[in-house]
């Protein structure tokens, strides 16, 4: 089966389900359609989009998600299916907040993130001696220091003047990273729900109002993949936000990551990582937990 992330970039179109297909119909009556069971996420990045009740029901019944963006392409909401308990042992152990297991999972996530950050820098011919030392020192990684050293090299490498990540800054690279991470978070949210884990119970990030800490945890090793997408995108002839949204959708379908002796499509890798986390909770071990490698 082929899976898709549908980006809706046409203003005032209508989304509906008709005879097993999700149909996007424009004001000029042009139509595009995909089998609704093939869709993992719908990203609404245009104004005035109408959604029928049958469309929403079909998306949720097929375990997909809808990510809503405002007129500046900033994500502002998500529509997901109700959570469910898939494995009772996994759910109960996650709910008990096992410190030793959660610390082990977080260590694997953080190491995976740092390895992938170094590979992004290597792809731009500017590897970080600090990240290399931190990964080989045999000590717990200092997340804040590693992140600071990474951004100091990353932004100049993609041709931007900043040397630090500003989540609320309106500069194009920061906006584009925010958008890419938001799409990634929607897919992580979806995967956690279908594998029976609660997004509200993180392994490291704290539970707080309007937050899904386990989504942020699972995302960590995947974030550098978005960074690499942006590094490649910044040398394109068209670096508009619309072109970036289209690239994100294409890359989520086509980008592959390493998994032992083979590779996985990025969307499948997210599912695999979430599934292995659920198995780790069920079996009370980190040995089955897997994170992606660029």
PyMOL commands that set and color helices and strands:
alter all, ss='L'
color gray80, all
select helices_A, chain A and resi 36-38+53-61+88-95+99-123+129-136+143-157+172-194+213-233+241-254+266-283
alter helices_A, ss='H'
color red, helices_A
select strands_A, chain A and resi 4-8+14-18+21-25+31-35+39-44+50-51+65-69+75-79+256-259+262-265
alter strands_A, ss='S'
color yellow, strands_A
deselect
rebuild
show_as cartoon
